[in-house]
Amino acid sequence: MTLAKRIIPCLDIKDGRTVKGINFKELRDAGDPVALAELYSKEGADELVFLDISATEENRKTLINLVSSVAEKINIPFTVGGGISSVQDVDALLQNGADKVSINSAVFKNPHLINDLAAKFGSQCVVVAIDAKCINGEWLVYLVGGKVPTKINLFTWAKEVEQRGAGEILFTSMDNDGTKNGFANDALASLSSTLKIPIIASGGAGNISHFVDVFQKGKADAAIAASVFHFKEIEIKTLKTELKNNNIATRL
Amino acid sequence: MKIVIIDYGSGNIQSILFALQRLGHKATVTNNSIIIKNADKVIFPGVGQASSAMLKLQEFGVDQLIPKLRQPVLGICLGMQLLCNHTEEGNTKGLGIFDLNVVRFSGQLKIPQIGWNTIYNLKSPLFEGIHEKEYVYLVHSYYVPFCEEAIALTDYGRIYASALQKDNFYGVQFHPEKSSTAGDKILTNFLKL
């Protein structure tokens, strides 16, 4: 198998600017998402994710403009998420050059939106993001950026998402997110073995061995991280070289 | 040079326009038969579902035109698949330029194949300067099996044709517009044909 495991930096966007205290001496303006995207693309990122954390009506236009500027400059695929709730939202993002959209709470409230999006734009551009937490041994889905608990089992929801036509699942373990102690490999491996669509792992990256583990033990198809890349704790090239040394297919 | 991208409502046109722009070229997005016929290079994009894409081609009246084109034509992704005889997706009859059938991936594989995979056995000026086993970006659930017209191969559970050529018709299963510097090179090569 030569399909490479993907390394995906995630950029949080607020009012058209990157947030999370990013500090890059190579960039004149580290808050400029386009400049940061170009840098990651040159360093060998396989894809990029832009997450609009302000996601208000007013900011939609700013986001659309940003998507268009990114598409103009970047020659690798990118996904846009945050506040997407309708076919029209998705249409505007794709028309402006986004390759995929990531949707979370909106499809939980209205699961049929997945079917509608897959039918209109194709499964390949529909990424369903799922946030979950392990409570007394059961993985439960959380909504609205992890603020609202539900009683729905992660694996049940993931199966439904796949059956409705999602092209990929972006799974964030809230137990691991921000810990830098590694990804939720057991849950990831279960997802990967029960589903036929690719799984993108998110939450917990702290060092290079965590990425080796998420591909070898977690069986993930791609891994997302933010701060380890933004703060230069891990360089993408070094990371990919180490993946290759561990016999993990990677684009170097 | 007059470059035309055939407009039939496909999703990735903007990305192709931007890619050409980065390479210093402008392109016209149109379904006007006369403009398409008079172009030096024709790009036939495609993202989405095969049967609805064929219906749109018919609606815009370009399904009859494409097989008659004599300048270099590049089908991308679904565009390449629609240049074939038939695809299993929606049991759809294609344009029949390549006497080939497109089938769905099966077996213990993640479907769609999404991400970067390698191309090898490169046999066309389209790949000049591209080294064997270069990575390109692919997103697809259906594929063209190994065949004589293959000018590039890729492995995903089986060996399949990731690029095709017959006369002036070229097809790539991957997305050159999203395949980093390798993709830029392949697009540049196409424009030089």
Interface residues (C-beta under 8 A of the other chain):
Chain A: M1 T2 L3 A4 K5 R6 S41 D46 S68 A71 E72 K73 N75 I76 P77 L94 Q95 N96 G97 D99 A119 F121 G122 S123 Q124 C125 G167 E168 K196 I197 P198 D221 A222 R251
Chain B: G11 N12 Q14 S15 F18 A19 Q21 R22 V47 G48 Q49 L109 K110 I111 P112 Q113 I114 G115 W116 N117 T118 K133 Y135 Y137 V139 H140 S141 T154 D155 Y156 G157 H175 E177 K178 S179 S180 T181 G183 D184
